[in-house]
Amino acid sequence: MKVAAVKAPGGLDKIIIETRPDPVAGPGEILVRVHASSLNFHDFAVVSGMLRPADGRIPMSDGAGVVAALGAGVKGFKVGDEVLSTFFPNWPTGKERLERQIGVPGDHVDGFAAEYVAMPAAHFTRLPRGWSLKEASTLPCAALTAWRALMVEAQIKPGDVVLTQGTGGVSIFAVQFAKAAGATVVATSSSAEKLARLKDLGADHLINYKETPDWGQAAVAFTGGRGVDAVVEIGGPGTLTQSIHATRIGGHISLIGVLTGVSGDVPTAVLMSKNITLKGITVGSKQEQEEMIAAIDANGLRPVIDSTFPLEDIAAAFAHQISQKHFGKICLEF
């Protein structure tokens, strides 16, 4: 089979396309012919060397494909079924724990930048009804992160105000889930063109954060001085201060990204005095993925896909990702 692999110590110039033997499904496993994957920042951290991948690691945490064979004892799937991976295959349900957050495909073990994978059947779910394999491949990391941030942790409800940042995969799914839940969305970006596209997706209030550096106060103004109920925070230290200022007393901030760095100053007195909940979010469980898919079926959502690359052009796909010119998800299809 054809695979993409990362040679140590990593870097886009260290991704090679090579041929390896087809895997075989063992007991409890299914053999999946992978047809699509989608890029996440986590995947870039692997291929770039930030996460120090094992030499020859096959990257990509997300994958969607068709069952090609069943190992002994497998129930619930048959040959020909379309299946979707899980980001944390050892986290079936319940709260986050260390042992549930190991085994991430494409990082701790080989991932989905391969024509075939053999993995436990319990590590897969169904697709949303009517979705293509490429569309479904956008869900396990980005969509589930947004879902858990808003629906599980912040527990938003109709009438709430949600603030999103930028136009990456998590942020756009957050806009879509918030609107489906009946919330008002305040969206930020540095691009007028991207803000216009966010408006087309349903965002109610738009802020160009380059033109409005104190965008936290601008968000508060949209709420009549109350503040937003929930923030999907992707920037980290460079944006967290403004998110804290934007949030109402008793509000919720989901920290799901550190795109501006891994540490920095935080206005702790404001955070404390406003009784804000600041919660780190790292994707979610299989049960939450299944619940998200049920909600997608009920609401008829579709993903926003920016562009698609063949497996052979995986390095070019990551170069497009780091250019930050994309709007929505970048996919691999093979």
N, C-alpha and C positions, 0 to 999 in steps of 0.2 A: 504494500500500500504506500501511497504518497503521504508524507508528513512534512510539516515545518518544525524545525528544531533550533534551539538557541545554544550556541557554543559559549562556554564560559570565557570571559567574565560577563558576557552580555553586551548588547548594543545592536542597533538596527542592522549594522553591517555584519553582525554575527549570527543572523538568522539564515539558515540554510534549508533548502528543499532537498529531501532525500527519500529513498525507498527503504522501507522496513517490512519485515514479515507481517502478514495479517494476524491479528490476535484471534484467540479462540475463547469462546464463552465457557467459563468453568461453572461448577455447581452454583446455582442461585444468580448467575449472571446472564445478561443479554448481550449479544453482539449487535452493535448499532452501526449502520452505514450513515456516517455524519454527512449532512448536506449543507449546514450553515452554522456560523458562529457570529458573534458580535464583539466589538472592541469595548473594553472598559479601561479606566485608568489603572486598575489593578493589573491588567494584562500588560500595559505599557511598563509598569514598575517591574514586571518579571523580565520582559524582553530587553529592557534597557540596562538591566543589571542592578537596579536599585534593591531588588529583593534577593540578589545573589542566587540565581537559579542553578540547579544542578546541571553539569555539563550534558548537553544533549536533551534537555527538557523540552517536551512538546508543550507549547503554551496554549492559552485560551481556556477560560473558565466556563464559558457558555457554549452549549451545543444543542442542536436539534437534528434529528435524523429518523431513520426507519429501522425497525427491528429486522435484522437479517437472520438471526438464529437464536435459539434458546438453550441455556445451559440446563443441567439436570435440576429438577425441582422448582423451576420458575412457574409462578402462577400470576395471573392478572394481565399478562401480555401475550400476544401471539405474533408470529412472523407477519410483517407488513404493517404493524402498528406504527404510528408516528409518535415519537417520544421527545421529551424535553428534559434537559439536565437540571440538577440543583447545584447551587454554588457551594453550600455546605452539606455534602452528602451524608455526613454523620450527625446532622441536626434534624431529626424527623419532626419534633414538636417540642413544646415547652420553652423555657427561658434559655438565654445564652449561657454556655459553659465552655471552658477551654477544650474539653474533649469533644465537644460538638462542633468546634470551629477549626478542626484539623482535617486534612485530606482534601483541600481545595484543588480541583482539577486545574492543570496548567501552572501550578505553583508547588504544592506539596507532592503532587503526583502528576503524571502526564495528563494533558488535557485534550481539547477538541480540535486542534489544528492537525487533524489526521482523518484519512478517509474512513477508518474503522476504529471503534473503541469497544472493549469488552469490560463491562462494569456491572456491579450488582444491580439487579432490577429495581431494588428499593431506592436507588439513587435517581430515579426518573419519575416524571409525572406526564400527564396528558397535555396536549396543546389546547389553547382556546379554540372553540368551534369556528371553523372557516378560515383560520389563520394559516398562512403558508409557513413552511419550515424556516424560511429567512425571517419572517415577522416574529415567529415564536422565539428565535434565538436572541432577541433583544431583551427577554424577560428575566432570566434567572438572577442577574446581578443588578442592573440599573432599575428595572421596574420594581423588583421586590424591595430594593432599598427604599425607594420612594413610597411604596405601599406601607411598609412597616413604619417608616417615619411618621406618616400622616394618619393612617388608619389604626395601627396597633399601639403606637407609643403616644402620639398627640391626641388620638381619638377625636379627630375633627368631626363636626356635625354641620348640617345645613345652617347657613348664616355666618359661619366662622370666616375669618380673614386669614389667608395663607400667603406668606411671602416666599418667593422662589428666586434663585440666583442663576443667571446665565441660561445657556441653551444646550447644555450637554444632555445626555440620555436621562440621567436621574431627574434633572430639573424639568424637562419636558414631560416626563411621566408624572411628576408631581403636579404640574399644571393640569394635566388631564384627569388625574384621580381627584384632585381638589374640586374641579368643576363638576365631575360626575357626582360628588358628594354634596353638591349644593353650596359650596364655599365661594367666597370672593377671592380673587387672586391678584396680588401685587407682584409684578415680575420686574426683575432688573436685568440690564445688559448694557454693554458699552457701544452697541451697534444699533443705529436707528432702523436699519433693514431687519435685523433680528427681532427688535421690539415690535415691529409691524407684524411679523410672522407670529410672534407670541400672542398679539391681539387677535389674529385670525384663529388661534387655537382656543381663545376664550378668556385670556387674561384681561382683567377689568381695569387695572391701573398699571401704568408703565413708568419706569424710572431709568434714565440713562445715568449710570453711576459715575461716569467720567464728567458729565456736565453738572451732576448734583452729588458732590462728595459726601455731604451729610444726608445720604439717602435714607438713613434710619428715621430722621425727623420728617422727611417727605412721606414715608410710609405711615407714620403716626398721623400726619395731616389727613391722609386719605380716610382714616378711621374716625375722624372727628376728635382726635386727641386721645383716644383710648389705647391704641396700639394693636398690633396684629396678634392673632391667637397662636399661630404656629409659623415657624421659620424652617425651611429646608436649607441648612447652612453647608455650602460646599467649599467655601474659600478657606476657612480656618482662621488663623490669627489676623490676616489682613482684612477680613470682613466681619469677624465676630463682634467687634465693638459696635458697629452700626446695627447688626442684628439685635444685639441686646437693647440698644436704644429704641429699635423699632417695635419690640415685643411688649405686650400689655403686662400689667401686674398679674402674676399667676399663669403667664403664657408658657409656651414650650418651644425650645430650639433643638432640632435634630442635627447634630454635628455628623455629617456623613463624608466630608472631604477636607483635605488640607492642601488645597492647590496653591495657597500663598505661603506655605511653610509649615513646620511641625511644632513651632512654639512661638510665643509672643505675648505682649501685654494684654490683659483682660481687665475691664472695669468691674472688679469683683464687688465693689460696694453697690453699684447699680444692679448687678445680677442678684445680689442678696436682697437688697431693699425691695426689688420688684418681685421677689419670690418666684423667679423664673426657673423652670426645669431645663437643665442642659443635659441632653442625653446623647452619648455616642451611639451611632447606628452602623452596624456592619451586616448588611444584607438581612437574611432571615431564615426561617425554618421551612422544611418541606410542606408542613401543614399550612403555613402562611402563604406559600406559593400556590397551593391548591385553592385556598380561599380567594386569593387575588384573581386567579384564572376564572373562578366562578363569578366574581364581580365583573370581570371583563366580558364574559358571556352575557351577563344581564344588561350591561350598558352599551355594548357594541363598540367599544374602543378599538382603535387601530394604532400601531406604533408609527412614529415619525422616523423614517429612514433617510439619512442624508445621502449615502453612497454605498456602492457594493464593489468589492474587489475579489478576484480569484485568489485561491490559496497561494499561488506562485507570487503574487504581488502583496504579500502580507506586510513586508517592510514599508512599501508605499502607503498602505492603509494606515500604519502607525505614524508615518510622516505627516499624513493628512490630519490625523488626530491631534498631533502636537502643534500643528499650525493654528489650531483653534478657529478654523474657518467653517467648521461643520455646524449643522443645525440638526440635532437629533442623533440617531445611532449610525455608526459605520459598521457595515457587515462584511463578512467573508462568505462566499457561496461557492460550493465545489461538489 
